[in-house]
């Protein structure tokens, strides 16, 4: 589809397909929409949030959100939930505090300088058919701390926020070469945070924590090196973590999401491609907005690979705690071209940054970036994952 054809379908209305799924392109007044996050709220309402504006990294990028009420045939109105006119506000995450109140946490950075990012939190609630946010506050974490994944409660009651660190190099421009993984820990329900590092994690980002059994937790990582999804684990309930090690799922330096299903298996959504499967390359994530910044790219660290196609969008399944992923099904497919972030000239064909959850009825809900123009939502019926609706 062309950008105009996509825009014509961005009405939030669910459309059924032959294999039992339902799809919708979410409404947005912005030409660029990216980095979806989905969560079920207390009454079964599905909330979807993302960032939108003209181009990732620009100061008009803000957080937007919409909701799908139980039984509804369309998502409600899309609302803007953040309003910083100086920073690019990205990567929304919803988390619930001990009193059951929802918080919206997101990043805020100047231009493409992810190493200067702030993390912000604001109360958010559902009012009728829309989300409403209150004033934000900055979290007490080092500049360059990024969020993307759901929070987890540790066995001592502490809140675990998986993060990645965009490390600043004096006099050099951020390019991802020194990014590492970490866990921000709060013992007072998010008012204060202490950062701990995942050992030997350079290049491993977007940490996603999945509880297994007892004190056993697994974590999964996007890779700057565009090689494979990496995995680490904790055997003490989240107090300490092993160094990330590769799984058998390729990764293209783009976001993944992993959940544990009701039947105990793990499900992962992402693009199982890598630098070894494509020669496509771009200089950096923000090469379209870096004019006037004459600093050299950061040196040392790992060697990030940007521009590997972001497609197909694939659901992978593991029965051994995420060590291997033999079952893989394609949700959506395209050329995946991502050599530009532009949303209006039709060159970008990525299906990326997916988010996943399982509903009480066993249906799988997925939201992801469609050609950088829209957020696409797909509901997969129970059994689809095992080929029952082919």
N, C-alpha and C positions, 0 to 999 in steps of 0.2 A: 504493500500500500504506500501511496505517497503521503507526505505530511498533511496535505489538505484532506485526503481520504480518511486518514486517521482522525483528524480534527472533527470531521463530520459525524464520526461514531462516538465521540467523547460526551456521552449523555448519562453515563452511569447505569443504563438499563441492562438487566440481565437478559441474555439470549441463549436459548438451549441449542445444543449441538447433537449430532447423530450418536455420539458415544456416551451420552448421558451427562455430559458436563454442562455447566453454565458459565458464560463469559460476559464481561462488561469492560468497556473502556471508560475510566473514571473522568468525570467532568473537571476541567481546570481552565481558568482564564490565561494560564501561562503557556508559552510556547515550548519550554523545556520542563520536563517532569521526570524525577529520578529518585532512586533509593527508597522504595516502599517499605513500610513496616505495618504489620497487621496484628491485631489482638482482639480477643473476645472480651467484652465488658460484662458487667455483672448480670445484666438481664438477657444476655445472649446476642446483643448488638455487636456486629463486627465493625471495628474501627480500622480505617486505613489512613496512614499518614505518609507524607513524602516531602521532598523539597522541589520548589518550582520557581522559575524566573526566566531569564533570557539565556544564560550560559553559566554552567557550574563555575563557582569561584567569584562571580560578579556580585556586587553588593545588593542587587535586587532579588537574589535568591532567598526565599523564605520558606518556612514550614507551612504546609497545607494539609487539610484532612477532611474526610467524609466518613459517613457511617451507613451501614446496611442493617436496618431493623429486622428482627426475626420475621420471616415470612414475606418480607417486602420484595417487590419486583424490580426495584431500582434503589441505588444509593441516594442519600439525601444531599442537601446543598454542600458544596465544597467551600470551606472557610479558611482564611489565612490566620495562622496561629502564632506567628512571630513577626517582628516588625523592626529589626535593626537595619537602618538604611546605610550603615557603614561596613557591615560584615556580611559575608555569605553564610547563611544559616542552613545547616545540612544534617543528614543522618538522624532523623527523629527516632526515639525509642519511648515506649510507654512502660511505666513501672508502677506498681501499687505499693503504698506504704503499709505499715503495720495496722493502721486504722482503716484500711480499705480505700483510701483516697488515691486517685491516679495522678501521676506526675509525668510531664513531657520533658524528656532530656534530649538536648540536641547540641550540635557543634556550632561555632560562630568564628569565622576566620577572615582575615583581610586578604582579598584576591586569592591567589593560588598558594599562599604561605600557610600550609597546614601546620607547620611548626610553631605558628603564632595563634593557634586555635584556642578559644575558650570553650568550656563546657557549661551549659546553662540548664536550669531546671525551673519549671513553672507548674503550678497546679492546673489540672485540666479536668473538666467534667462534661457529662452528656446532658444537654438541655433540649428536650424534645427530639428534633430530627437533626441536631448538629452538635459539634464539639465547641466548647467555650474555654478559653485559656485566660489565666490571670498573669500578673506581672512576673517576670523572671528574676532569678538570682544566679550569680556566677558561682560555680562549685570551686572548692579550695583544692584544685589539682594543678599540676604544672602545665604551663602553656604547651600546646601540641598534643594534649590528651584527647583522643578520639573515641567515640562510642558507636556501636552498630548493633549489638546483640542484646537479647533479653537478660534481665538480672536473675540471680539465683540466691536463695537463702542458704547460708551455711548452717551446719548442725548446731553451732553455738548461738544462732539467731542473727548473726551478722549478715548484712546485705553484700553480695558480691556483684560488682559491676565489671564485666569483661571489657577491657579497653586495649587500644594500641597507642604507642607513643611515637609521634612524628618528631624525631630528635633534631634539634637545631644544630647547625654547624656554623661557627662564627665566620661571617663574610661570604658564606656560600648559600645557594638557593636550595630549598628542600626539593628532593626528587624521589624520596622513598628509600634511599639506600641505607639509612640507619634506623629504620622503623623497627620497633620491638613490641612484644606483647606484655600485658600486665593485667593485674586484677586490682581494682580500687575497692577497698573494704570500708564499710561504715558500721559502727556499733550503735549509732543513734538515729537510725531510720533516715539516713541520707543527709543529715545536717552537716556532718564532717566526714572526710574521707582520708584514708591512708593508702598509698600506692605500693604494691609489691610487684616484682618483676617475675616473668616466666623465664627460666634459665635458657640460655643459648637459643634465643628466639628471634634473632635478627632476620627480617624479611617475613616473619610470620605475623599476620595482622588479622583483624576482624575476629578475634577469639570468640567462639560460641561454646558455652558450657552446657553439657547435657548430663543430668543425673542418670546413673545406671542403677546399681543396687547397693544399698547400705551406704558406706563411706566412699564408694567407687564412683568417680566422676570422669567423664571424658571431655576433651575440648578439641575443637576443630578450627583450622586456620586457612584463610586465603594466603597466597604466597606472592610476594613481590617478584620473586625470581621466575614466576610463571612455569613452575614445574609440576608439583603435585599438591593436592590438599594435604596438609600435615595434621597430625593428631598428637596430643599429649594427654596425660591422665593424672588424677589425684587419687591416692589410696587412703587419704586421711580426711575426707569430707570437704576438701577445698582449701586446706591450710597450706599445702605445698603442691608443686606441679613438676612433672618430668619435662625434659626438653622435647619440643616438637619433633616428630619423625614422620616420614612420608607414608601415605596410604597408597592404594592403587587407583585413586581417582585423579586424573589430570586437573590442573588448575591454570587459569589464564590471567592471573593477577586481577581477578574480579571476585565480587562478593559471593559467598555461599550462605546457606542457612541449614541447620540441622535440628531435628526434633526427635524425641522418643515417642513412638506410636503406642497406642493402648495395648497392642499385642506384644510389646517388648522390643520389637525391632526398631532400628533407627532409620530415618528418612532424611535424605539430603537433596536440596535443589541447588543447581549451579550449571555452569558450562564446562563439561569435561573435555576441554581442549587445552593446549599448552604451547610454549615456545617451540617444542619439538614437532608439533603438528601443523604449524603455520609460520610463514616467513614474514607476515604482516608486522610492521613496527611503526611506532611513532616516538617522538623525542621524549615526551612526558605527558602526564595527565592534563597539564595546564598550558601546553605549548601555544594555544590560541590566545591567551591573555597575558603572556609574559613580556610583551614588548615594553621597553623602557626599564626593565630590570636587568642591569648589566652584570649582576653577580654570576660567577661560574656555578655550575651545578655542584652539589655536594660530592666530595670524593671519598673513596674508601668504602667500607661496609660491604653490602651485597651489591649485585648488579641488577637493578629492577628492569623488567621487560614490560613495555607498554604497547598496546595496539593489537595483541592477539585477538582474533574474532571472539565475540561474546554470543555464541550460539553453538549448538542447539541448547534450549533450556530443558534440562534433564532431571528426572527424579530418580535417585539411586537409593537402594535399600541394603541395609546390613543386618545380619543376624548374629554377629559376633562382637557387638559393642563398638563397631566402627573400624575394625581392623581391615576388613575387606568389604567390597560393595559389588557383589556379582549381579544383582538385579537392577537393570536400568531401563527406564521408559522415557521417551521424549514427550514433553508436554507441548512444546512449540518449537518451530524451526524457522531459520532465515539464514542469509549469508553471514550475519553477525558482525559485519564490518563496523569497526569503531576507531578509525583513524582520525576522526573528528568528533567533537562533542556537539557540533551544530545540529539543531533540531529542525531547521526550516529548509535546508537545501536538498534533503532526501538522501544524502550520502551515508548517514548513520543507519545501520540495520541491526543494532544490538538488541538482544533479549537478555536482560541482565539484572543484577541486584535483586534476586527473588527473596521473598519471605514466605514462610510456611507455617500452618498450624492445622491440627486435627480437631474437628468439631465433635460434640458429644455423640452425634449420630454416625461417626466414622468417616464422614466426608472430609476431604482435604481441601483447604483454602490456600491459594497461592496468589501473590501479587508481585508484579515485576515491571521493569522498565521496558517499554515497547518503542524502539527506534529513537529514544530520548525525547519523543514527542508526547507520549502518554504513559500513564500507569494502567496496565491491564490486570484485571482480576479474573481468576479461573477457579471454579469449584468443581472438584473431581469427586464422583460418587464413591461410596464405600465399595471396595472391591476393584476399583480401577487400577490400583497399584499392582494387582496381581493379574491383570489382563482380562478381567471379567466383563469389561464393557468395550472390548476392541471391535 
